[in-house]
Amino acid sequence: MFTKSLSKKRGVAGAVAVAAAAAGMTLAMAPAAQAAPGDCTISSGSSLSSLCTSGTGQHRIHAVLNPLDPRLPQRIILGDWAPVGQTSVASNPWGAGYVVNVWVDRID
């Protein structure tokens, strides 16, 4: 009688262990939820920067500058891609007065 009861307990424990392992595998194989970076701020001056504080993925600062000589084309400057919580920075060699447009590029 003791061995029969022990055998049932081992069978139940084994079934629970298999179910737990299967659930763990399902969670491990599920794709991570992703959302584009959000809550981004832009700072400008002698350098331009962006900082995003929510979501996942990466972001970078992107700007268009007017040239010092108006006969020349506009210049595009880009910061490095940075993960959420870190800053993307681009050098602005001509100063804030030459910025035509600035925004944040975002990828998941």
MARDOTOR-903065 format. One line per field, with one value per residue: residue number from 1; residue in one letter; x, y, z of N, C-alpha, C, O, CB in turn. Coordinates in steps of 0.02 Angstrom, whole numbers. Atoms other than C-alpha are relative to their C-alpha. Glycine has a CB too. Example, Ala and Ser with C-alpha at 12.3 -4.5 7.8 and 13.67 -1.06 7.14 Angstrom:
% MARDOTOR-903065
seq: (1,2)
type: (A,S)
n_x: (45,-42)
n_y: (-59,-59)
n_z: (0,-3)
ca_x: (615,684)
ca_y: (-225,-53)
ca_z: (390,357)
c_x: (45,-39)
c_y: (60,55)
c_z: (0,37)
o_x: (97,-14)
o_y: (59,110)
o_z: (33,45)
cb_x: (-50,20)
cb_y: (1,23)
cb_z: (62,-71)
% end
This chain:
% MARDOTOR-903065
seq: (1,2,3,4,5,6,7,8,9,10,11,12,13,14,15,16,17,18,19,20,21,22,23,24,25,26,27,28,29,30,31,32,33,34,35,36,37,38,39,40,41,42,43,44,45,46,47,48,49,50,51,52,53,54,55,56,57,58,59,60,61,62,63,64,65,66,67,68,69,70,71,72,73,74,75,76,77,78,79,80,81,82,83,84,85,86,87,88,89,90,91,92,93,94,95,96,97,98,99,100,101,102,103,104,105,106,107,108)
type: (M,F,T,K,S,L,S,K,K,R,G,V,A,G,A,V,A,V,A,A,A,A,A,G,M,T,L,A,M,A,P,A,A,Q,A,A,P,G,D,C,T,I,S,S,G,S,S,L,S,S,L,C,T,S,G,T,G,Q,H,R,I,H,A,V,L,N,P,L,D,P,R,L,P,Q,R,I,I,L,G,D,W,A,P,V,G,Q,T,S,V,A,S,N,P,W,G,A,G,Y,V,V,N,V,W,V,D,R,I,D)
n_x: (40,-45,-32,49,10,-61,-2,47,-28,-54,32,29,-57,-30,45,-5,-65,4,43,-37,-52,33,20,-62,-23,46,-18,-67,3,45,-38,4,41,-40,35,-48,-17,47,-18,-65,-13,-53,-38,-41,-51,-60,13,71,5,66,2,66,1,48,0,-60,-30,-52,18,-56,16,-5,11,-18,-29,-15,-73,-26,5,67,-4,-13,60,8,-41,34,-44,31,-34,-4,57,-9,58,41,-35,-65,5,-29,-27,-30,-33,30,-58,17,40,72,32,1,43,63,47,-31,47,-29,14,12,10,15)
n_y: (-59,-56,-8,-22,-71,-34,2,-50,-66,-11,-10,-68,-47,2,-34,-72,-22,-3,-56,-61,-7,-18,-71,-39,1,-43,-69,-14,-3,-54,-60,-55,-56,-58,-62,-51,-45,-55,-52,-25,-72,-24,-58,-27,-50,18,69,18,65,26,49,32,33,56,45,39,-18,-50,-65,-43,-69,-10,-71,-33,-66,-44,-10,-67,-34,18,31,71,38,13,55,46,30,56,28,73,34,11,34,-40,-16,-30,-59,-3,-67,-19,-65,-52,-44,-69,-31,9,-44,29,60,-10,50,52,50,61,62,54,67,51)
n_z: (0,-3,66,48,-14,19,72,24,-13,48,64,-1,-1,67,46,-14,25,73,17,-15,50,62,-6,3,69,38,-15,27,73,20,18,-48,22,15,15,20,-55,-12,-49,23,-4,44,-25,54,-15,39,20,-3,-32,-15,-54,-6,-66,-4,58,13,64,1,27,16,17,73,11,63,-14,56,4,-13,65,24,66,-9,-21,-72,-27,-46,-51,-35,-58,-1,-29,-73,-31,-45,-62,16,42,66,7,64,-3,41,8,17,-53,0,49,67,0,35,-26,-40,-25,-26,36,-48,26,-51)
ca_x: (0,141,227,65,37,218,205,50,138,289,174,83,248,318,164,176,361,326,184,294,435,315,247,424,469,314,362,543,493,363,424,461,334,409,354,441,533,421,426,569,645,758,895,985,1133,1312,1257,1086,1025,875,828,682,626,490,463,597,707,821,815,928,927,901,918,926,1037,1044,1222,1332,1335,1154,1213,1256,1131,1061,1157,1086,1161,1122,1162,1210,1071,1046,937,796,867,1027,1059,1089,1202,1251,1373,1299,1449,1352,1247,1063,1023,1052,934,789,707,747,660,689,702,635,645,577)
ca_y: (0,120,88,114,284,335,283,392,542,520,508,669,757,701,762,931,944,905,1033,1166,1131,1141,1308,1373,1321,1409,1570,1556,1533,1674,1830,1978,2117,2267,2447,2589,2707,2840,2990,3063,3234,3336,3456,3574,3691,3656,3475,3396,3252,3140,3038,2915,2843,2717,2572,2462,2470,2612,2795,2927,3115,3172,3353,3462,3616,3765,3792,3939,3986,3993,3936,3766,3625,3589,3468,3315,3262,3100,3036,2857,2733,2721,2605,2674,2761,2816,2976,2991,3140,3227,3370,3532,3626,3784,3814,3817,3960,3847,3705,3695,3538,3409,3247,3076,2919,2764,2577,2426)
ca_z: (0,40,-128,-224,-140,-168,-350,-375,-294,-408,-559,-511,-473,-641,-733,-646,-690,-874,-879,-799,-921,-1068,-1006,-985,-1162,-1231,-1143,-1198,-1380,-1382,-1471,-1359,-1368,-1451,-1466,-1554,-1436,-1359,-1243,-1345,-1313,-1426,-1369,-1487,-1486,-1539,-1542,-1568,-1463,-1435,-1283,-1281,-1115,-1158,-1277,-1351,-1504,-1551,-1598,-1675,-1697,-1878,-1935,-2090,-2085,-2201,-2265,-2218,-2403,-2468,-2641,-2570,-2534,-2362,-2252,-2164,-1999,-1907,-1734,-1698,-1662,-1473,-1367,-1262,-1109,-1197,-1294,-1481,-1520,-1683,-1700,-1766,-1837,-1884,-1728,-1687,-1808,-1958,-1907,-2030,-1962,-1829,-1779,-1703,-1812,-1722,-1755,-1660)
c_x: (43,32,-49,-12,60,5,-47,28,56,-30,-30,56,33,-44,3,66,-1,-43,36,55,-30,-21,61,26,-44,17,68,-2,-45,41,-11,-44,44,-44,53,15,-50,26,69,5,59,32,43,45,60,0,-75,-4,-73,7,-72,0,-51,3,64,29,52,-26,64,-26,13,-16,20,23,5,76,20,-6,-67,0,11,-63,-3,41,-42,50,-41,41,6,-65,15,-61,-39,38,69,-10,34,23,30,31,-34,53,-18,-43,-75,-36,-6,-44,-66,-53,39,-54,38,-22,-8,-8,-14,60)
c_y: (63,12,24,75,41,3,52,71,16,13,70,51,3,36,76,28,6,60,67,11,21,73,45,4,46,73,18,9,57,62,55,55,60,60,51,45,57,48,28,76,17,60,25,55,-16,-75,-11,-68,-20,-50,-26,-42,-55,-41,-41,22,54,64,37,70,9,74,22,70,40,10,71,43,-20,-29,-75,-37,-7,-61,-41,-25,-52,-19,-75,-28,-14,-37,48,10,29,56,-11,72,9,69,49,54,74,34,-4,42,-30,-62,18,-45,-52,-47,-61,-58,-55,-67,-48,-42)
c_z: (0,-69,-52,9,-22,-76,-30,9,-50,-69,-6,-3,-69,-51,10,-27,-76,-21,11,-52,-67,0,-6,-72,-43,12,-30,-76,-24,-17,52,-28,-11,-16,-18,60,4,53,-16,6,-45,33,-57,25,-43,-17,6,33,9,57,3,63,6,-64,-4,-67,9,-31,-19,-17,-75,-11,-70,18,-65,-1,19,-63,-31,-71,4,23,77,19,48,51,39,61,-8,28,73,27,44,66,-11,-51,-68,-11,-69,8,-48,-9,-11,52,-11,-53,-69,-4,-34,29,40,26,24,-45,52,-36,58,13)
o_x: (27,37,-30,-17,52,26,-29,21,61,-5,-23,52,53,-18,2,67,25,-24,31,65,-2,-14,57,50,-19,18,77,37,-44,90,-65,-40,86,-99,106,-28,-75,80,113,-43,103,-2,71,34,53,37,-110,40,-118,58,-119,49,-58,31,103,2,82,-77,118,-82,61,-67,62,-11,19,108,-22,-22,-76,-51,2,-109,47,58,-78,105,-101,102,-24,-99,70,-117,-14,67,99,-60,88,-16,62,1,-52,59,25,-57,-98,-89,-43,-50,-102,-110,96,-108,99,-82,29,-40,10,57)
o_y: (111,70,61,111,95,53,85,114,73,55,103,100,56,73,114,82,54,95,112,68,62,108,98,56,80,112,74,47,73,77,61,71,77,52,54,54,82,38,31,112,-25,104,-15,85,-27,-97,25,-110,23,-85,13,-77,-85,-20,-44,68,62,65,19,77,-18,99,-10,106,12,11,117,102,-79,-56,-110,-5,2,-103,-14,-46,-42,-18,-104,5,-36,-25,101,-37,54,57,-39,119,-37,113,30,99,117,94,-21,22,-4,-92,63,-24,-68,-25,-65,-69,-56,-71,-37,-88)
o_z: (-35,-90,-97,-41,-51,-104,-79,-34,-73,-106,-58,-40,-92,-93,-39,-56,-104,-68,-30,-74,-102,-50,-38,-93,-87,-36,-54,-103,-83,17,81,-88,30,-43,13,103,-47,80,27,-7,-57,59,-95,77,-103,-61,42,23,12,63,13,78,60,-114,44,-98,62,-65,4,-42,-102,11,-102,54,-118,52,19,-59,-47,-93,-46,49,112,-23,90,33,52,59,-54,67,90,5,64,93,36,-87,-71,-1,-96,39,-104,32,-2,46,-66,-76,-111,-58,-13,39,23,45,19,-55,102,-89,114,54)
cb_x: (-46,54,32,-66,-14,61,-18,-67,27,47,-55,-44,51,10,-72,-5,55,-30,-65,31,38,-60,-36,53,0,-73,2,49,-24,-51,-21,70,-56,47,-45,-27,71,-68,-2,13,13,-27,43,-44,19,64,40,-33,36,-34,23,-16,-12,-72,-9,-15,-54,62,-40,43,41,-50,38,-61,71,-38,26,74,60,-43,56,58,0,-75,65,-34,28,-8,-38,61,-17,10,24,-69,5,50,29,-51,54,-52,75,-66,42,-35,20,-28,38,71,-12,9,-41,41,-51,-21,56,-62,62,-59)
cb_y: (-1,-10,-66,-40,11,-36,-70,-7,3,-61,-51,11,-19,-73,-25,13,-48,-66,-2,-3,-67,-46,12,-29,-71,-14,11,-56,-66,16,26,27,15,-14,24,42,27,-27,-29,-21,22,19,-19,26,0,17,-52,-1,0,-33,31,-44,51,27,39,-77,23,-25,42,-29,51,-47,41,1,-7,68,-17,-4,-19,61,32,-11,-70,-10,26,-60,55,-61,18,-25,-67,68,-61,-36,-61,-54,60,-23,13,-2,-6,30,-23,2,71,18,63,-18,-26,-13,-33,31,-19,-13,-17,16,-24,-44)
cb_z: (60,53,-22,9,75,29,-25,35,72,-3,-12,62,54,-22,9,77,22,-28,41,71,-8,-13,66,45,-28,20,75,19,-28,57,-69,17,53,-59,59,-60,-9,19,72,-73,74,-71,62,-57,77,39,45,-71,68,-63,69,-64,52,12,-64,0,-48,-38,51,-58,42,-40,52,-51,32,6,-71,25,-47,1,-42,51,-33,17,35,-38,49,-47,65,41,-39,37,40,13,42,-26,34,-56,55,-58,-17,33,-57,-66,8,69,-4,-21,73,-76,-58,59,-55,74,-52,43,-41,-21)
% end
